């Protein structure tokens, strides 16, 4: 029951933070340590419950994605969007695969996460200020060019640093590339499906054997909670971004990151 309670908390955190530009991985690393979840179990658990959020975004956009795939053979805009998503997927996937061990060894810890939270928040503030001086050239997701998709893909490499946020890097990357904020967000959602699904399944395949059978119910509970919360967050965030900027999330990142640097990092044994 204790593990199930922790699974519910972790599922809520994953569902809340996966698609907001605040870093789900960073929050889960910190939450796992505060909840006293063993490091090996926490790493596998984070991957497992992330699948709930992935299923949520696939379910939410199912009709749009199905229509996109059906139209791809005859509609140049639909075909270009699918190719663009594939192009945007490649850079972070390639770097993440090649340098997987080094990234885990160096960047997975409270100090790198806290630092990334602050740096990412500052980048968001700078991007929002810069964005207000420019006029977006793309206001429809099927008008995203392959060059813009590639730019978003390279921006997503920054998400390999836990605490930086995949959502933040892709949304800001899209805005800098010329997309308006809602279009950048929708592209980020679409890109999240292959990115998170392939990364999670790859990691899960290599660690599934380490999950004790008694913990599987807790993992399942965490996945279901993550799925339900993520569905609500996706709907909220789409409506929010249609009317507001990302500044509140930037300040949240900075405040939380500074608090972590001041409180969590100095604890003995934490790198």
Number of C-alpha atoms within 10 A of each C-alpha: 7 7 15 17 13 20 29 20 19 29 32 21 21 29 31 24 24 24 25 21 26 26 27 24 27 25 23 23 22 16 17 22 15 10 13 10 17 10 12 11 15 20 18 20 28 24 23 22 26 27 22 25 33 26 20 24 21 18 14 16 15 13 11 13 16 11 12 18 15 13 14 17 10 9 13 12 18 21 17 19 23 19 16 23 24 18 20 28 24 17 18 20 20 12 13 19 12 11 11 13 10 11 16 14 9 11 17 19 19 25 20 20 27 29 21 25 33 25 17 27 28 17 17 25 18 14 17 19 12 12 19 10 8 12 11 17 13 20 15 15 20 19 17 24 19 18 13 22 26 22 19 30 27 20 22 30 22 19 22 21 24 27 34 31 28 30 25 29 24 30 29 27 24 29 27 22 21 21 27 22 26 24 25 27 26 16 25 26 21 19 25 23 20 17 20 19 17 13 15 19 16 13 15 19 10 10 16 14 9 11 14 9 8 8 14 13 13 19 24 19 20 31 28 23 22 32 26 18 20 30 21 14 20 22 12 12 15 16 12 13 15 13 9 12 17 20 17 12 17 24 18 16 27 21 16 17 27 16 14 20 19 13 10 18 18 13 10 7 6 10 13
